[in-house]
Amino acid sequence: MSACGCEIEAESAGQRRILTIALVLNAIMFVIGFIAGIANLAVLCAALVVRWTAWDWIDLVVGGLIAIYVIKEAFEILATARRAAHSRRYD
């Protein structure tokens, strides 16, 4: 690594926990951004297909698939939050 002074070393377990949470949040934000990019690309491709073929139903299919994915992810987030709340209650 370079000697820029930007390396952070945790001095306690609490600091390590905070740094780990920050790293996980960063990774989640990257994945969400990547998935949003794929969804946007799918919408653009659907628009091109509709334009070239006049198959209007393609737009509905792509939108529906994106909606199903978002709903599935929302339920997974809720389940994770419930598990975290449950584990804190009994720790």
N, C-alpha and C positions, 0 to 999 in steps of 0.2 A: 504494500500500500504506500501511498505517497505520504510525505511528512507535512500534510496540510493542517494537521491538528483537528481534523473533523471526526476522528475515531472516538466513539463513546464507549466507555467501560462502566458497567453497572457496579456500584459500590455496595449494594445491598440486595436482598431478595425482592424487596418492593420495587426497586428500580429495574431489576431484571424483568419483573412482571409487567411493568409499564412499557418497557422497550419491546417486550414480546407482543403485547396488545397492539402497540403502534405498528409493528411489523405485520401482524395479521390483518389489521385494518387496511394497511397499504396494499397487501396482496389481494384482499377482497375488492378494493376499489379498482385495481388493475383488471381483475377478472370481469367485473361489472362493465368497465369501459370497453373491454374486448367484446363481450357479448352484445353490448349496445351497438358497437360497430358492425357486428355480423347482422343484427336485426335491421339496422339502417341499410346495409347492402342488400338484404333480402327484399326490403320495401322498394328500393330503387330497381332491382331486377324485376320485381312484380310489375312495377309501373311500366317498364320497357316492354314486358310481355303483353300487357294490356294494350299498350300503344300499337305494337306491331301486329297483334293477332285479334284484338277486340274481344279477348276472353276476359270479361269483367270479373268472373268468379275467382280468378287467380288472386286478385287483391284481397278478396274476402278470406280465402284460404290462408294466405300469408299472415294477415292480421289476426285471424283466429289462432294460428299456431303460436304467434308471439304472445297473444293473450293467455293461452293455455300455459305456456312456459312461465310467464310472469306470475300467474296464480299458483302454479306448483312451487315456485321459489318462495312466494309469500308464505305458503303453508309450512315449508321447511324452516323458514326463519322463525315463525311462530312456535314451531315444535322445539327448535333449539332454545328459544327464549324460555319456554316452559320448563325444559330440562334444567337450564341454568338456574332459574328461580327455585325449582324444586331442590336442586343440590345445595344451594345456599341456605335454604330453610333447614336442612338436616345436617349441615356441617358443623 
